């Protein structure tokens, strides 16, 4: 079973994504900010994908993505944001990018694609 971590300071968004991907057969972990997520990654839990928002307190998604890539360059990160002015940052640092609000089919397709990429 593929494991996804969802990182977003918005509880409702975390819960929505959790339900979507549980229904798709993924195992889900949730984090409310980048620091919590990074601590979970350091705890040696293996993930197949991290989905992160950009704007969060404590540690945002871009910093989280940079740190993830320094630990495991092969771990894909899907960056999501409601802020259009952050799109270039998301595309530059992430393996995928979606602007909120996104279509359900768009995020499912993106996650399926990123999780099927084999870690070399």
N, C-alpha and C positions, 0 to 999 in steps of 0.2 A: 504494500500500500504506500503510495506517495505521500510525503509529509510536507505540509505548507504552514508557514508562519505568517499570520496577518498582523501587521503593526499599524495601528491607527489610534489616535487619541479620542476619536469619536466612538463611544461604546456602541451606538446603533449601527455604525458602519461595520465594526468588528463582528457584531452578531449577525448582520445580514450576510456578510462574506462567509462566516462560519457555516451558516445554514446552507448557502448555495453549494459550498464545496464538500460538506458532509454528504449532501444529496448526490454529488458527483463521485463519491467513493474515496475522497481524500481524507487523510488524518490531518487535523487542524490544531495548531497552537496559537494563542492570542497574546499580544503584548500591547501595552498602552503608549509606549514610546520607544525610541531607539535604544536607550540604555537598558531597559528591561529586555528587549529583544537580543541585544548583544550579550547580556548575561546568560540568556538561555542558550545562545550559540556556544558560548564559552563552556557551558556545562556539558559539552560534548554530545548534545542532542543533534542528530543529523537531520537536515532538512533538504528537500528537493527543490524548494522555491521559497523566497521571501517576498511577500507583497507588502509594500510600505507606502504610507502617505508621506508627503514632503514636510508639511508644516505641523510640527508637534513640539510640545514643551520638552525640556530636559535634553533630548537629542533628536534632531529632525532626520528625515529620510535620506537626504543627500549624505550627511555625515555617517549615518548608519551604513549606507551602501558602500562608501569608501572604506569603512572599517571591515565590512564583510569581505570585500574584494581583497583586502590585505591579508585576511585570514584564509580565505578559500576563494580563489579567483574563478573557480568553476561553478560556484553556487549562484544560480540566476536570481536576479532581483527585478520584480515588476514594480515600477513606481507609479502611484496614482496621486492625482491632486485636483483640487477644484480651482486652482489658480492658474489661469492661462499663461501668465507671465513666467511661470516656472517650467513651462513645457520644454524649453531648450535644455535646462538643467536635468530634467528627468530623462530626456532622450540621450543626453551626453553620458550620464552615469549609470543608467539602468540597462538591463537587457531587454526590457519592454517598458512601454509607457502608455497609460490611459488617462484621459481627462474625465473627471467627475462632472456631471453624471454620465455613466457609461451604460451601454446596452448590456444586458445580461449575457447575450450570446457573445459579445465582444470579449468580456473578461473570461468567460469559460473557454473560448477558443485560444486566447492568449495563454492562459494557465496550462491548458492541455499541451500546447506547443512547447512552452518553456519546460514543462516537466518531462516531456518526451526526449528532450535533448540529453544525450548521454554525457555524463561527466567523464572526461578523458583522464 
